[in-house]
C-alpha cells in the first residue's frame, strides 16, 4: 500500500495531442484520450510513461524496478497476478485526496481477446486460429506519475512527478517534435476474401437455425505494411475518429526484438468501476449503420434491436455473477449514438460489486465483452475459434486503466489498430505490419451481403485515417 501521490494543478494551455507528439521518444508513451468531450463518458485524457511493465503470455514477467513490487509472487495466472500487483500498488484509502480526477496513478494497457481463451479453455477449438502476431494475453504499464487533462474544466494536473516536465512544456510551447519519418502504409488486404467471409456468415446462420446458439460475432482482419512514426498515425487517427475512448500504447519486448503499438479508437465502454460505491457499468454496442444510411433505419430495425437485447441479457448475467443480489439493472435498454463515421445502438447495465470480489474475479466473469463474442458466450467463442483463421490479439479485447485507488475504466477495443514489428531506438521509426479487425453480430435474420457491408462500414475510420495521411481520396482498400 502506498501513500497518495502529489496532485498539482498546472498553469498550462496545451492540447493533449500536442503533448503526445512532443513526448520524448526515449520514454514510452501510454495515452488514454477523450477525442470528443462528454461530461460523463469522455472527460479526461491521461499521458504517462511506465516505471514497470507487467506482461503475461502464459508466463508472467515484470520489467523495470520499484520497491513496492519486489516481493510480489507471480503465479503465471494472469488474473491472479493482476490482483496481486493491484494490491501491491494500492493507495491508502484513509489518506485520500478529494477531487474529480478518476486516475491517481496505476496500470495502463490492454487485455488481448485471447485472454478469454485462457479464462475459458473449453471455448478453444482443437485447431484454433493461427497465432501469427504473438500478442501477449495482456500488457500493463504501471504509471504512478501522469499528466491528466480535464476537457470540461480545461485544466491540466500532474499526478506524482513527471520527469523533466518543464522541458516537455517548453517543447510543446515551441512546437518542437523529435524528427519523424514519413508514414508509408500499404494497401489493406483482408485475411479472407468477400465470398469466404460471406460463407462464414452463412455457416453461422446455419448453426443458429439448428439451435446451436443465438448469436456470434464473426470478424475479419485487414492488414497492410507500415513504416514510419506510430505517434503520427495516432494523431491522424484521432482527427478522423474523435473517439470517446481513444488509446495509444507503446510496448517493446525487453530484448528489443519486437515492438508493439496499439491505436484504439473505441466508442464502447466495457467496464467502469467506481471504487467508492462499487458501482460497475457496462455499455454494450450492437447494431451499426453508416452516416449515409441514417440513424432512423437503425432505430427501426427489429433485427438490430433483438441483437442488442441478447447481449444485454448476456452481460446482465455476467455482472450478476459478481454483483450484490438485486443490484443488477438495465438502466438504458437501447439508444442510438452517433459517432463521426457511424451510428450505433447502445444499451447500459449497472450493478454493485460484492465486497469479496476482486478485479480479477470481475474480469473472469465478464471478459471478453459479450458484444464481441455472442450468446451463449462460450458456444459463440467456440464457433469464433473454429471459423476465424487468425487470432484477434488486442482487437476485441480491452484498453484502459486500473487505478491504484481502485477505479477501473476499460473500453472494448473495437476500431483498433495493432502494429507489430521493430523500432529504431534512435529515430523511433517503426517497420512492420498494421492490423485492423472488423465484423458484426450474426443472428438468425442476418443476410451475408448486408453483414459483409457492415464490416466495411466499420473500417471507414481507418480509411479516413489513411486518406488523411496520403492527402488524397484514393481508396487504400485492395480489391
For each residue, the residues with C-beta under 8 A, 3 or more apart:
1: 90 91 92
2: 68 89 90 91 92 144 404
3: 91 92 95
4: 7 91 92 95 96 97 104
5: 91 104 105 144 145 159 160
6: 158 159 160 161
7: 4 97 99 101 104 157 158 159
8: 157 158
9: 155 156 157
10: 147 155 156 157 158
11:
12: 156 169
13: 154
14: 18 19 156 169 172 173
15: 18 19
16: 19 20 31 33 45 47 149
17: 20 21 33 235 238
18: 14 15 21 22 172 175
19: 14 15 16 22 23 47 147 168 172
20: 16 17 23 29 31 33 47 231 234 235 248
21: 17 18 177 231 232 235
22: 18 19 168 171 172 176 177
23: 19 20 27 29 47 49 168 231
24: 27 164 168 178
25: 178 427 428
26: 425
27: 23 24 49 163
28: 49 50 141 250 251 252
29: 20 23 47 48 49 231 248 250
30: 46 47 48 49 50 108 109 141 143 248 249 250
31: 16 20 45 46 47 48 234 246 247 248 249
32: 44 45 46 108 245 246 247 399 400 401 409
33: 16 17 20 45 46 238 246 247 248
34: 37 38 42 43 44 45 151 244 245 246
35: 42 238 241 242 243 244 246 265
36: 42 242 243 244 340
37: 34 42 43 151 152
38: 34 41 42 43 244
39: 43 152
40: 43
41: 38 244 269 283
42: 34 35 36 37 38 151 244 245
43: 34 37 38 39 40 150 151 152
44: 32 34 101 102 103 148 149 150 151
45: 16 31 32 33 34 148 149 151
46: 30 31 32 33 103 108 146 147 148 149 401
47: 16 19 20 23 29 30 31 146 147 148
48: 29 30 31 108 141 143 145 146 147
49: 23 27 28 29 30 141 143 145 163
50: 28 30 53 64 108 141 142 143
51: 64 65 66 142 143 144 145
52: 62 63 64 65 66 69 141 142
53: 50 62 63 64 139 140 141 142 251
54: 60 61 62 81 82 85 107 109 138 139 140 141 142
55: 60 61 63 136 138 139 140 251
56: 59 60 61 76 78 81 136 137 138
57: 134 136 137
58: 76 118 137
59: 56 76
60: 54 55 56 74 75 76 77 78 81
61: 54 55 56 74 254
62: 52 53 54 69 72 74
63: 52 53 55 254
64: 50 51 52 53 142
65: 51 52 69 70
66: 51 52 69 70 142
67: 70
68: 2 88 89
69: 52 62 65 66 72 85 88 89 142
70: 65 66 67
71: 88
72: 62 69 81 84 85 88
73: 84
74: 60 61 62 81 84
75: 60 80 81 84
76: 56 58 59 60 81
77: 60 80 81
78: 56 60 81 82 115 118 137 138
79: 82 83 119 360 363 364
80: 75 77 83 84 360
81: 54 56 60 72 74 75 76 77 78 84 85
82: 54 78 79 85 86 138 140 359 360 363 402
83: 79 80 86 87 358 359 360
84: 72 73 74 75 80 81 87 88
85: 54 69 72 81 82 88 89 107 140 142
86: 82 83 89 90 107 358 359 402 404
87: 83 84 90
88: 68 69 71 72 84 85
89: 2 68 69 85 86 105 106 107 142 144 404
90: 1 2 86 87 404 405 406
91: 1 2 3 4 5 95 96 104 105 404 405 406
92: 1 2 3 4 95 96
93: 96 405 406
94:
95: 3 4 91 92
96: 4 91 92 93 405
97: 4 7 104
98:
99: 7
100: 150
101: 7 44 104 148 150 157 159
102: 44 403 407 409
103: 44 46 106 146 148 159 401 403 407
104: 4 5 7 91 97 101 159 403 404 405
105: 5 89 91 143 144 145 146 159 160 403 404
106: 89 103 142 143 144 401 402 403 404 405 407
107: 54 85 86 89 140 141 142 143 401 402 404
108: 30 32 46 48 50 140 141 143 249 400 401
109: 30 54 138 139 140 141 249 251 399
110: 138 139 140 247 249 262 264 394 397 398 399 413
111: 115 137 138 363 367 397 398 399 410
112: 115 135 136 137 138 392 393 394 397
113: 116 117 368 372 391 392 393 394 395 396 397
114: 117 118 131 135 137 391 392 393 397
115: 78 111 112 118 119 137 138 367 368 397
116: 113 119 120 123 367 368 373 381 397
117: 113 114 120 121 123 124 128 381 385
118: 58 78 114 115 121 137
119: 79 115 116 363 364 367
120: 116 117 123 124 377 378 381
121: 117 118 124
122: 378 382
123: 116 117 120 378 381 382 385
124: 117 120 121 128 382 385
125: 128 382 385 386
126:
127: 386
128: 117 124 125 385 391
129: 385 388 389 390 391 392
130: 389 390 391
131: 114 134 390 391
132: 390 391
133: 390 391 393 418 420 433 435
134: 57 131 258 420
135: 112 114 260 391 393 394 418 420
136: 55 56 57 112 139
137: 56 57 58 78 111 112 114 115 118
138: 54 55 56 78 82 109 110 111 112 115
139: 53 54 55 109 110 136 249 251 260
140: 53 54 55 82 85 107 108 109 110 402
141: 28 30 48 49 50 52 53 54 107 108 109 249 251
142: 50 51 52 53 54 64 66 69 85 89 106 107
143: 30 48 49 50 51 105 106 107 108 146
144: 2 5 51 89 105 106 159 160 404
145: 5 48 49 51 105 158 159 160 161 162 163
146: 46 47 48 103 105 143 158 159 160 162
147: 10 19 46 47 48 156 157 158 159 162 165
148: 44 45 46 47 101 103 156 157 158 159
149: 16 44 45 46 155 156 157
150: 43 44 100 101 153 154 155 156 157
151: 34 37 42 43 44 45 154
152: 37 39 43
153: 150
154: 13 150 151
155: 9 10 149 150
156: 9 10 12 14 147 148 149 150
157: 7 8 9 10 101 147 148 149 150
158: 6 7 8 10 145 146 147 148 161 162 165
159: 5 6 7 101 103 104 105 144 145 146 147 148
160: 5 6 105 144 145 146
161: 6 145 158 165
162: 145 146 147 158 165 168
163: 27 49 145
164: 24 167 168
165: 147 158 161 162 168 169
166: 169 170
167: 164 170 171
168: 19 22 23 24 162 164 165 171 172
169: 12 14 165 166 172 173
170: 166 167 173 174 176
171: 22 167 168 174 176 177
172: 14 18 19 22 168 169 175 176
173: 14 169 170
174: 170 171
175: 18 172
176: 22 170 171 172
177: 21 22 171 180
178: 24 25 427 428
179: 427
180: 177 228 229 231 232 427 428 429
181: 227 228 229 427 429
182: 228
183: 226 227 228 229 232 233 236 469
184: 225 226 227 228
185: 224 225 226 228 434 466 469 470 476
186: 224 225 226
187: 224 476 477 478
188: 222 223 224 436 459 462 466 476 477 478
189: 222 223 224 478
190: 193 197 220 221 222 223
191: 220 221 222 223 389 390
192: 196 197 200 220 389
193: 190 196 197
194: 197 198 452
195: 198 199
196: 192 193 199 200
197: 190 192 193 194 200 201 218 220 452 455
198: 194 195 201 202 448 449 451 452
199: 195 196 202 203 448
200: 192 196 197 203 204 218 387 388
201: 197 198 204 205 218 442 446 448 451 452
202: 198 199 205 206 448
203: 199 200 206 207 387
204: 200 201 207 208 216 218 383 387 442 446
205: 201 202 208 209 442 444 446 448
206: 202 203 209 210
207: 203 204 210 212 213 216 383
208: 204 205 211 212 213 214 215 216 442 443 444
209: 205 206 444
210: 206 207
211: 208
212: 207 208 379 383
213: 207 208 216 374 375 376 379 380 383
214: 208 310 374 375 376 443 444
215: 208 307 310 311 374 375 380 441 442 443
216: 204 207 208 213 373 374 380 383 384 441 442
217: 371 372 373 374 380 384 396 439 440 441 442
218: 197 200 201 204 384 387 388 439 440 442 451
219: 384 388 392 395 396 437 438 439 440 455
220: 190 191 192 197 388 437 438 439 455
221: 190 191 390 392 395 435 436 437
222: 188 189 190 191 435 436 437 438 459 462 477
223: 188 189 190 191 433 434 435 436
224: 185 186 187 188 189 433 434 476
225: 184 185 186 432 433 434
226: 183 184 185 186 233 419 421 430 431 432 433 434
227: 181 183 184 429 430 431
228: 180 181 182 183 184 185 232 233 429 430
229: 180 181 183 232 233 428 429 430
230: 233 234 248 250 261 263 419 430
231: 20 21 23 29 180 234 235 248 428
232: 21 180 183 228 229 235 236 469
233: 183 226 228 229 230 236 237 263 417 419 465 469
234: 20 31 230 231 237 238 248 263
235: 17 20 21 231 232 238 239
236: 183 232 233 239 240 465 468 469
237: 233 234 240 241 246 263 265 417 461 462 465
238: 17 33 35 234 235 241 242 243 246 265
239: 235 236 242 465 468
240: 236 237 265 340 341 461 464 465 468
241: 35 237 238 246 265 339 340 341 415 461 464 465
242: 35 36 238 239 339 340
243: 35 36 238 246 264 265 266 267 339 415
244: 34 35 36 38 41 42 266 267 269 339
245: 32 34 42 264 266 267 268 269 399 400 411
246: 31 32 33 34 35 237 238 241 243 264 265 266
247: 31 32 33 110 262 263 264 266 399 400 411 413
248: 20 29 30 31 33 230 231 234 261 262 263 264
249: 30 31 108 109 110 139 141 260 261 262 264 399
250: 28 29 30 230 259 260 261
251: 28 53 55 109 139 141 259 260 261 262
252: 28 256 258 259 260 423
253: 256 257 258 259
254: 61 63
255:
256: 252 253 425
257: 253 422
258: 134 252 253 420 421 422
259: 250 251 252 253 419 420 421 422 423 430 432
260: 135 139 249 250 251 252 418 419 420
261: 230 248 249 250 251 417 418 419 430
262: 110 247 248 249 251 394 399 413 416 417 418 419
263: 230 233 234 237 247 248 416 417 419
264: 110 243 245 246 247 248 249 394 399 411 413 415 416 417
265: 35 237 238 240 241 243 246 415 416 417 461
266: 243 244 245 246 247 399 411 412 413 414 415 416
267: 243 244 245 285 337 339 342 344 414 415
268: 245 283 284 285 344 346 369 371 411 412 414
269: 41 244 245 272 281 282 283 409 410 411 412
270: 282 366 369 398 400 410 411 412
271: 280 281 282 362 366 398 400 408 409 410
272: 269 280 281 282 408 409 410
273: 278 279 280 353 359 362 406 407 408 409
274: 277 278 279 280 407
275: 278 403 405 406 407
276:
277: 274 352
278: 273 274 275 352 353 354 355
279: 273 274 350 351 352 353
280: 271 272 273 274 319 323 350 351 352 353 362
281: 269 271 272 348 349 350
282: 269 270 271 272 315 319 348 349 350 366 369
283: 41 268 269 332 346 347 348 349
284: 268 308 311 312 315 346 347 349 369 370 371
285: 267 268 288 337 344 345 346 371 412 414
286: 304 307 308 310 311 345 347 371 441
287: 298 301 304 305 307 308 344 345
288: 285 298 342 343 344 345 440 454 457 458
289: 293 294 295 297 298 342 343 457
290: 293 341 342 343 457 460
291: 294 338 341 342 343
292:
293: 289 290 297 298 343
294: 289 291 297 298 343
295: 289 298 299 336 338 343
296: 299 300
297: 289 293 294 300 301
298: 287 288 289 293 294 295 301 304 336 343 344 345
299: 295 296 336 345
300: 296 297
301: 287 297 298 304 305
302: 305 306
303: 306 307 443 445 446
304: 286 287 298 301 307 308 345
305: 287 301 302 308 309 334 345
306: 302 303 309 310 443 445
307: 215 286 287 303 304 310 311 345 441 443
308: 284 286 287 304 305 311 312 334 345 346 347
309: 305 306 312 313 333 334
310: 214 215 286 306 307 313 314 375 443
311: 215 284 286 307 308 314 315 347 370 371 375 441
312: 284 308 309 315 316 330 333 347 349
313: 309 310 316 317 375
314: 310 311 317 318 370 375 376 377
315: 282 284 311 312 318 319 349 366 369 370 371
316: 312 313 319 320 328 330 349
317: 313 314 320 321
318: 314 315 321 365 366 370 377
319: 280 282 315 316 322 323 328 349 350 351 365 366
320: 316 317 323 328 351
321: 317 318 365
322: 319 351 353 354 357 361 362 365 366
323: 280 319 320 327 328 351 352 353 354 357
324: 327 351 352 353 354
325:
326:
327: 323 324 350 351 352
328: 316 319 320 323 349 350 351
329: 349 350 351
330: 312 316 333 347 348 349
331: 348 349 350
332: 283 335 346 347 348
333: 309 312 330 347
334: 305 308 309 345 346 347
335: 332 345 346 347
336: 295 298 299 343 344 345 346
337: 267 285 343 344 345 346
338: 291 295 342 343 344
339: 241 242 243 244 267 342 343 344
340: 36 240 241 242 461
341: 240 241 290 291 457 460 461 464
342: 267 288 289 290 291 338 339 457 458 460 461
343: 288 289 290 291 293 294 295 298 336 337 338 339
344: 267 268 285 287 288 298 336 337 338 339
345: 285 286 287 288 298 299 304 305 307 308 334 335 336 337
346: 268 283 284 285 308 332 334 335 336 337
347: 283 284 286 308 311 312 330 332 333 334 335
348: 281 282 283 330 331 332
349: 281 282 283 284 312 315 316 319 328 329 330 331
350: 279 280 281 282 319 327 328 329 331
351: 279 280 319 320 322 323 324 327 328 329
352: 277 278 279 280 323 324 327
353: 273 278 279 280 322 323 324 357 362
354: 278 322 323 324 357
355: 278
356:
357: 322 323 353 354 361 362
358: 83 86 361 362
359: 82 83 86 273 362 363 402 408
360: 79 80 82 83 363 364
361: 322 357 358 364 365
362: 271 273 280 322 353 357 358 359 365 366 408
363: 79 82 111 119 359 360 366 367
364: 79 119 360 361 367
365: 318 319 321 322 361 362
366: 270 271 282 315 318 319 322 362 363 369
367: 111 115 116 119 363 364 398
368: 113 115 116 372 373 381 396 397 398
369: 268 270 282 284 315 366 372 373 396 398 412
370: 284 311 314 315 318 373 374 375 377
371: 217 268 284 285 286 311 315 412 441
372: 113 217 368 369 396 412 414
373: 116 216 217 368 369 370 377 380 381 384
374: 213 214 215 216 217 370 377 379 380 381 383 384 441 442
375: 213 214 215 310 311 313 314 370 380
376: 213 214 314 379 380
377: 120 314 318 370 373 374 380 381
378: 120 122 123 381 382
379: 212 213 374 376 382 383
380: 213 215 216 217 373 374 375 376 377 383 384
381: 116 117 120 123 368 373 374 377 378 384 385
382: 122 123 124 125 378 379 385 386
383: 204 207 212 213 216 374 379 380 386 387
384: 216 217 218 219 373 374 380 381 387 388
385: 117 123 124 125 128 129 381 382 388
386: 125 127 382 383
387: 200 203 204 218 383 384
388: 129 200 218 219 220 384 385 392
389: 129 130 191 192
390: 129 130 131 132 133 191 221
391: 113 114 128 129 130 131 132 133 135
392: 112 113 114 129 219 221 388 395 396 397 437
393: 112 113 114 133 135 397 418 435
394: 110 112 113 135 262 264 397 399 413 416 418
395: 113 219 221 392 413 414 416 418 435 436 437
396: 113 217 219 368 369 372 392 412 413 414 437
397: 110 111 112 113 114 115 116 368 392 393 394 413
398: 110 111 270 271 367 368 369 410 411 412 413
399: 32 109 110 111 245 247 249 262 264 266 394 410 411 413 416
400: 32 108 245 247 270 271 408 409 410 411
401: 32 46 103 106 107 108 407 408 409 410
402: 82 86 106 107 140 359 408
403: 102 103 104 105 106 275 406 407 408
404: 2 86 89 90 91 104 105 106 107 144
405: 90 91 93 96 104 106 275
406: 90 91 93 273 275 403
407: 102 103 106 273 274 275 401 403
408: 271 272 273 359 362 400 401 402 403
409: 32 102 269 271 272 273 400 401
410: 111 269 270 271 272 398 399 400 401
411: 245 247 264 266 268 269 270 398 399 400
412: 266 268 269 270 285 369 371 372 396 398
413: 110 247 262 264 266 394 395 396 397 398 399 416
414: 266 267 268 285 372 395 396 437 458
415: 241 243 264 265 266 267 458 461 462
416: 262 263 264 265 266 394 395 399 413 436 437
417: 233 237 261 262 263 264 265 434 435 436 462
418: 133 135 260 261 262 393 394 395 434 435 436
419: 226 230 233 259 260 261 262 263 430 432 433 434 435
420: 133 134 135 258 259 260 432 433 435
421: 226 258 259 430 431 432 433
422: 257 258 259 430 431 432
423: 252 259 428 429 430 431
424: 427 428 429 430 431
425: 26 256 428
426:
427: 25 178 179 180 181 424
428: 25 178 180 229 231 423 424 425
429: 180 181 227 228 229 423 424
430: 226 227 228 229 230 259 261 419 421 422 423 424
431: 226 227 421 422 423 424
432: 225 226 259 419 420 421 422
433: 133 223 224 225 226 419 420 421
434: 185 223 224 225 226 417 418 419
435: 133 221 222 223 393 395 417 418 419 420
436: 188 221 222 223 395 416 417 418 459 462
437: 219 220 221 222 392 395 396 414 416
438: 219 220 222 455 456 458 459
439: 217 218 219 220 455 458
440: 217 218 219 288 451 454 455 458
441: 215 216 217 286 307 311 371 374
442: 201 204 205 208 215 216 217 218 374 446 451
443: 208 214 215 303 306 307 310 446
444: 205 208 209 214
445: 303 306
446: 201 204 205 303 442 443 450 451
447: 450 451
448: 198 199 201 202 205 451 452
449: 198 452 453
450: 446 447 453 454
451: 198 201 218 440 442 446 447 448 454 455
452: 194 197 198 201 448 449 455 456
453: 449 450 456 457
454: 288 440 450 451 457 458
455: 197 219 220 438 439 440 451 452 458 459
456: 438 452 453 459 460 477
457: 288 289 290 341 342 453 454 460
458: 288 342 414 415 438 439 440 454 455 461
459: 188 222 436 438 455 456 462 463 477
460: 290 341 342 456 457 463 464
461: 237 240 241 265 340 341 342 415 458 464 465
462: 188 222 237 415 417 436 459 465 466
463: 459 460 466 467 475 476 477
464: 240 241 341 460 461 467 468
465: 233 236 237 239 240 241 461 462 468 469
466: 185 188 462 463 469 470 476
467: 463 464 470 471 472 473 474 476
468: 236 239 240 464 465 471
469: 183 185 232 233 236 465 466
470: 185 466 467 474 476
471: 467 468
472: 467
473: 467
474: 467 470
475: 463
476: 185 187 188 224 463 466 467 470
477: 187 188 222 456 459 463
478: 187 188 189
479:
